[in-house]
């Protein structure tokens, strides 16, 4: 038995995305409707997994065009695979910075140094959070 198609409003509710976002992703070729029920688009239920992937990629900062290329990639596309590997390395660096930021905020939440921002441990932790663009030693080269 085939699964029943989902109305655009059901997909929007289940995915947490606005119907306008679904129509946008459709225009960009990221998703495709299965048909129409009157004037309303309908989708196969597996569109929800694809939307979860798209949402995850968007929250990681991937542009829609890059997501589209990723969704269509084939094993014979080494250029795209190279770009995906580079993006994965960028995300690893971002995850490291976010982890260090989380840890410094946890320290600040229990630190009794007055003021907290002058705590040597906090300064050391927050200095490690800065992106490489800020230079050695942390925030804008301060250390």
N, C-alpha and C positions, 0 to 999 in steps of 0.2 A: 504494500500500500504506500502510495506517495504521500509525503507530508503536505498539509495544506499550505497554500501561499499566504504570506503575511502582507497585510495592508501597510501602506507607508506609515500610518499613524502607529501601528503595532511595532514596526521596526524602529521608529523614532523613540517610542516609549521604552522598548527593550534595550536599545543601544545608548540611550541618554543623549542622543543627537537630535537637533531640530530637523523637521522635514526639509527646511531650506538647505541644511548641510547635506542631506541625502541627495537632494536634487543637484547640488554643486558637485558632489563626488561622482554622480552619474554623468554630468556634463564633462568632467575631467577623465572619464573612462575608468574610474576606480571600482565602481560597482555597476551592475546592470539590472534593470527590472526584469521580472519574468513575464510581465504583461500588465494588463489593466483590468480593473474591476470598475466599470463605468469610466469616470474620469480619474480615478485614483490608481496610482502605481501599486503593483504587487511585487513581492520579492520572494525568492526561495529562502527558507529558514537559514541556510548556510551563509547568507549575506551577513548575519550577525557576527560570525567568527571573522569574516573579512573586515567588517567595520571595527571590531576590537583590535585587529592588527593595525588598521589605518590610524585609529585613535592613539594607540601606543606609539606608533612611529611619529605622529604629529607631536605628541607630548615630548618626544625625544628631540624635537627640533627639525625633523626631516621635512623638506618642502613637498608639496603635493606632487610636483613633477617627478621628483626623485622616488617617491612612494610608488607612483605609477610605473616607473621603469623597474623598480624592485619587484612589483607584483607580476610583471611580464617577463622577468629575466629567465633566460634559458642557460643550461650548463655550458653552452657554446659562446657565452658573452663574457669574455675575460675582463673587459674594461669595466663593466658594471660590477663584477665580483671584486675587482681591485678597489673600486670606490666604496663598496659595502664594507670591505675589510678596513679601509681607512676610517670610515664612519664608526665602526665598532671600536677602533682604537681611541677615537675622539670621545666616545661615550664612556670608555673605561677611565679616561682622564677626568671626565666630568663626574663620574661616580666617585672617584677618589676624592675630588675636591668637596663634593657634597657630603661624603662620609666624614671628612675632617671638619667640615663646618658643623655637622650634627654633633660631633664629639665636643667641639669647642663650646657650642651652645649648652650642651649637657653640663659641661664644667661650669659655665657661667651661672647656670641655674642653682648650683650648690656652693659656689665660691663665696667666701666671706671677706675677700679682699675689697678694700674701699678705695676708689671705685673699681668695679669688676674689670673694666677695660684696661686698668693699669696692672692687673695681675700678670706676673711674668709667664705663668703657665698659659693663661688665656691669650696673651700676646703671641707666644710661641705657636699655639694652636691656630690662631686666626691668621698668622703670617704664613702658615703652611697651606692655608685654604686658597690664597690668592692664585689666580691663573698665571701661567707663565708670562702672559703679556705684561704683568706688573713688575716683572724682573726679579732678580735674586733677593732674598730676604723678606719677601712678602709684599705687603701693600705698598705699591708705588715705590718699591726699593727701600722702604723703612725697615729697620730691624732692630 
